[in-house]
Amino acid sequence: MRLPRYAQIWGPGYFADRMRRCMAGPVKRVWLAVADHFEPLWRKPDSATANRRVAQWAAEWPQIAECERDSAGQPPQYTFFFPEEEYRHEFLKPLASMARAGIADVEIHLHHDGEGRRDFIDRITGFCRTLHQEYGMLRKRDGRLAFGFIHGNWALDNSRPDGRRCGLNDEITILRELGCYADFTMPSGAAPTQARKVNSIYWATDDPDAPKSYDGGPDVAPGGGVEGDLLMIPGPFGLRWAERLLPRIEFGDLSHSDPPTEYRARRWFELGPRIGGDLFLKLHTHGCQEKNAEVLLAQGGLRNLFHWVAEEARRQNAEIYFVTAWQMFLAVEALRLRQNPRAVVAAAQAAPELAPA
C-alpha cells in the first residue's frame, strides 16, 4: 500500500502514537477550538470583495454561535488569526466586536519571506501594539502582551527545504522573546513542513542555527516537568480509512474539499492530543476563501461541527468545552500546574481581560 506524501517525516511518530493510544484511558473533558487563518486579501481582491468576506463572517458567525452550548453553558468560540500584513481598520473592527460579544477572539498570523530578524520583530511588536491599543485585543502575561501565533505558509522556523516563506532559523527563540504563549501552526499535513511529532502538546526547544526545531520535544506533563522555548498546540493528525480505498490524511482542515462530517468528528476524538483524560481538538480553516465560507457558513458546516463534536463527547460521557485559542492554552497551563482547568477557563470567560478599545 502506498502511503500519502512525506510519510517518512510523520509516519514513525504517527504509528508510535497509535500504539500509545491503545493504553489510553477514557476521555473526561474535550476542549474544542477553531483557528481561522483569516485572510481577507487572499489572492489580492479588490476592496469590495475583501470587505464582503469580512462582513459575511460578521453577519453569520454570531447566528451560528447560538446553535449549541457546552458543558458550562458557553456558546461556540472562534479564533481569527489575522495576518499582520493585511491589517486594515475596517477588517479588524467587526472581529473585535465579536470578541467583545464573547464569541470570538483575535490572535496573530504572519507571512514573511527572508526579510530578516529585525523586520520580523518590528512587525510582530507593532501589530501586537495596534491590536491592543486600537481594539483592546490580546492580554498581558508576565507584564507584557501575549499572543498566539500561526505562521503563514506553514513555514514555521524556516522549515521549508528551500528556505522560502520564512528565513529565520531562530524564529522559535524570537517568538518566545516577543511573548508568544503558544504556536498553533501545526499540523501542515502532507508537506515537508509537517512536524515529526504528532498528536501531542509539547515543548519545542530552539536550535538557532538550524531550521525546524519544532520537530520534537517533551510532552506537557501534569505537575510541570521539562519545558522548552515554545509551547506547541497542534491539531489532530493521522489517516482516515473509511472513505476510499487509499487512506486520506486527516489534519483538522475544514474546507470545501474536506468539510466536517460525523465520521471526521469521531476520528478527531481518536487522534487529538491528550493530557491525561483531557482531549484537545484544535481545528483550522481559511474562512475568507469563498468556497470554504460557503461550506462552513451557508451550508451549515460549522453548525454541524459543533453539534457532532458535542454529541460525540456526550456519547463518551465526557464534558465538552468550546474555547478560543487563548482559553485552550489556559486549560493546558492549568493541567501543567495541576490546577482545575474548568475553573481557570471559566474565570477567563467571566473576566476576559480585554483592554478598553
N, C-alpha and C positions, 0 to 999 in steps of 0.2 A: 504494500500500500504506500502511495506517495503522500507524504505529509505536506502541509502548507509551507510556504516560503519561510526561510530563516529559522526553521525548526532547530538547527544546530545551536542557535542562541538560546531560545526559550525552552526547548524540549527537555533537557535534563532537569531543569528546575520545575517544570510543569509536572513531569511524571513523578518526581520526588514528592511534590506537594500532594499528588493523588494518593500516594502511599500513606502519607501522614494523615490525610483526611479519613482513612479507614478506621483510625483510632480516635477520631474526634467525638466528643460528647454532643448532646443536643444543643441547638441554638436557643438562647434565652432572650436575647434582645437583638433587634435588627435596626441599624441606622442607615437611612436612605438619603443620599444627596445626589442632585443632578447638577453637573458642571457644564455650562454652556460656553464654548469658545465663541463668544458673541461678536461677530464681525460685520457691522452694518455696511462697511465699504468693501466687502468681498467682491472680487472681480471688478473693482473700480466703477461702480454705478454712478448715475447722476444723483444729485441731491434728493430729488423727489423719490427715487427708488429707495435710497438709504433711509430716508425718514419714514417711508411706508413700512419698511422692515421693522423698525423700532416700534412704530405705532401699532403694528399688528400684535406684538407681544404685550405692549402696554394695555391694549384693549382686551385681549383674550386670556392672558395668564391669570389675572385676578378672578375671572369666572371659573377657570379650571381649578384654582386653589380652593374653591368652595366644595369640590367634589368628594372629599374624603377627610377623615380625621384620624390622627394616630392615637396611640395608647394614652397619650397625655392630653388629648383633645385639641391638638395643634393641627393647623392646615398644612398641606404640602408646601415645600420650600423650593426655591430655585436660585442658583448662584450664577450671576452673569460675570464671567471672566472677560473683562473688557480690554481690548488692545490699546496700549498707550498711544500707538502711532495713529489711531483712528479717533482720537478724542475730539469731540465737538459737544458744546453745551447742550444742544438740542437732543443729542443721543443720551447723555447721562441724566438729564433732569427726570425723565419718566422712570428710569431704572431706580434712581434714588427715592422717588415717590413710592414705588412698590416695596422698597426696602423698609421705608418708614411705616408702611401698612402691615409689616410683619409677615410678608410672604416671599421675600427675595433678599438678596444681598449682592454686593459688587466686590470683586477681587481683581487681581492684575493678570493680564495676558500680555505677551510682548513678542514681537517678531524682530529679529535683527540678523545681520549677516556681515560679521567681520569689522564692525565699526570701532571696536576697541573697548577696553575696560572702563575708561573714563566716561565714554559716551553711555555705556550701559548703566553705570552708577547714576549719572545725571538724569537719565530718562526715568529710571525707577523712582529715585527720590523725588523728582519733580512731579511725577504722576501721583505718588502717594500724597504729597502735599496738596495737590489740586483736589483729589478725591476727598480728602479730609476737610480742607478749609472751605471749599466751594459747595460740597454736597453732604458733608457730615459722615462720609463713609470711612471705613477702617476703624480700628480700635488701637489703643495704646497698650503695649505689653512691655513690662520692664522699662517704662518711661519713654518708649519710642513707638512709632507707628508700626503695626504688624500687618502683614499681608500674606494671603495665599497666592500661589503662582502656578500658571500653566505656560510652558514655553511654546512659542509658535513653531509650526512645522515639526513638532515632536523632538526638536534637536537640542534638548537639554544637555548642558555640559559638553558641548561640541561633539555630540555623539554620532553625527553622520560620518561615514567613512571618507567623504570628500571634503569635510571640514566646512561645508556651507551651512547657512542659516543659523550660525552661532559664531564660532571663532574664539571662544573663551574656555580654555581648559580648567580655569579656576572659578568657573561660574557658581559652583555649589558654595565655595567659600564666600564669594561676593554676596550671594543671596542670604546666607546666614548673617553676614555683617550688616546687611541692609534691613534686617528684621523679618525675613520670610519665616513664617511659623510652620509651613508645610508646603511641599510640592505635590500638585495633583495632575502632572502631565501624563504619567503612565496609566494604562498600557498604551502602546502605539501600534499593537497588532503585528501583522506580518511585515515588519520593517526592520532595518538594521539598527534603528534607534531603540528597539524594544529591550528592556532590561532582562538580564538572565534570571533574576529573582522575580517570581510572580506570586500573586495571591497572598502577599504578606505586607503588613505595615512595619516598616523598618527604618533604620538609620543609614544614610549614605555618608561616608567619610571621604572627603575630597583628597585626591592627589592632584595638586595644582599644576603638575607638569604633564598630566595625561588626561585624555578625554574619557567621558562616560564613567565617572566614578560612582554612579548610582547603580552599577551592575549588581551589586550585592551589599550586604551589611547585616548587622544584628537585628533580629526582630525586636519590636517593642514588647517589653515584658512587664507584667504587674509588679509593682514594687520598685521599679527603676531598672537596674541592670546597666549594661553597656549602652552608651549613647554615641552619637556621631555629629556631623555638621548640619545635616538637613533631614528632617522627617519626611519620609515618602509615604503618601497615602494613595496607592493605585486602585484602579477598578478591577473587576473580575477578569480573568484571562484563562482561556482554555479552548477545548474543542467541543463542537456541537455535532452530534452524530445522528440525530433523529430526522433531519430534514432532507438529506440526499445521500447518495452512495458514498461520496467522499466527504470527510469531515470538514467543517467550516470553523474558522477562527471566531471565537466569542471574546470581545474585548470591551463590552459595555457601551458600544457605539449605538446611538439612537438616530436613525437616518431613514431616508426614503428607501434605500436599498436594503436596510436591515431594521425594520420597525419593531417596536415592542410586541411581544407575543406572550401568551401564558407559558409556553414551553421555555422561552428565554428567561422569564421570571423565575421559574423553578431552577433553571440552570445557574442563575446568579447565586442562588442560595447554596448551591453545591460548590461554587468556585470562589466566592468573595472572601477577602481577607478576614481573619478572625483573631480576636484576642480572647482566649478562653471561650465563654459562651456568647460573646458579643460578635455579631456579624456586621461588617461594614461594606455597604454597596455604594460605591461612587460610580455613577454612570455619566456619560458625556455626550454632547451633541454639538453641532454647528447650526444653531437655530435661526440664523439670519439667511441661510440658504433656502430659497423659496420652496424647493421640493421637500426639504426637511420640515419646514414650518407647516406645509400642507398636511403632512402625515401626523405631526405632533399636535398641532392645534386644530385645524379644520376637521381632520378625520378622527380625532379623539385619541391619538396615540398616548399623550401624556395622561389624560384622564384614566385611560385603561391601565397604564403602567402603575399608577399609584394604587388603583384598586387591586390589581393582580398581586402586587408585592404585599399589600396588606392582607389579602386573602391567604396567601401562602404562609405568611407569618402566623396568622390565626390557625391555619391547618397544623402547623408545627408547634402550637401552643407557645408561641414566642410573642413578646411585645414588639411593636413597630413604632419607630420614631422618625418623623420627617425632619430633616435638618439641612442647614446651609453648610457650606464647606467649613466655615469657622466653627460652627457648632459640632460638626463631626470631629474636628481637631480637639475641641474641648472634651468630647467623650473619650477620645483616645488618651488625652493627657490625664483625665480623671482615672482611667483604668491603670495607667502607668504609675500614678501616685497612690493607688489603692483607695480612691475616693468613689463615691456613688455617682456614676455618670448621668443617671436620670436627674439627680438633684442639681448637678453642675449645669447641665444643659437647660433645665427648667429655669434656673436662676438667670441664665443668659437671655433666655427668651422673654422673661418678665422685665428685665432691665438690659436692653441690647447695647447700651453704652455708645450709641451713635451720637456724634457731636452735633450741636445745633447747626443747621445749614444756613 
